[in-house]
Amino acid sequence: MVVTLIIACEVGFWVLLAGGLALRYLARMPRTGAAVLLMEPLLELVLLIVTAIDLKNGASADWKHGLAALYIGYTVAYGHYTIKWVDGHFAHRFAGGPRPPKRYGMDRAKHEGMLWLRTVVWVAVAIGLLQLAIWYVGTDGDTASLRGWQGTSLRILMIHGVIALTYLIWPKKAPKDTPTAPTEAAPAPQQKTLR
């Protein structure tokens, strides 16, 4: 049941996101679209409650509960970022908004570092939820799977840290045909007046 709910939450996330953005930009109903987007956290709350009830009813703590903790942690850390990212692309494509920026060099390295900090939040939330589940199950239950998911969370954090570090060591270069912004504004040409 928990796995089905995780899948339903993921599908629900994208359905609410698409519906909220369509209302916001295509139907020109920004407040209604924002209200739909604000319903996103309810999905994770439902998943958290159902997972706790499942454990309370005697289900053995296994990989499904660990996956639920990782999913909730990911949504806490990356949910708003994902909505904002999709919103920017949707606005550009359907509402004449500005093109989302492409990042190169140190700007890209800084961006990747900020994403890694989100992963720190993701892992901290997931490990915290897993630890709460371990305490909830107690010493009588088998919590090896939950502890395994804590280790998986830390591995995700380390792998993403290495990936983010590569952008600092080997910065992504802008394509040669990409116009670069001038560092200093060119002086305005002076107009000659005839007297």
Secondary structure, 3 states (H helix, E strand, C coil): CHHHHHHHHHHHHHHHHHHHHHHHHHCCCHHHHHHHHCCHHHHHHHHHHHHHHHHHCCCCCCHHHHHHHHHHHHHHHHHHHHHHHHHHHHHHHHCCCCCCCCCCHHHHHHHHHHHHHHHHHHHHHHHHHHHHHHHHHCCCCCCHHHHHHHHHHHHHHHHHHHHHHHHHHCCCCCCCCCCCCCCCCCCCCCCCCCC
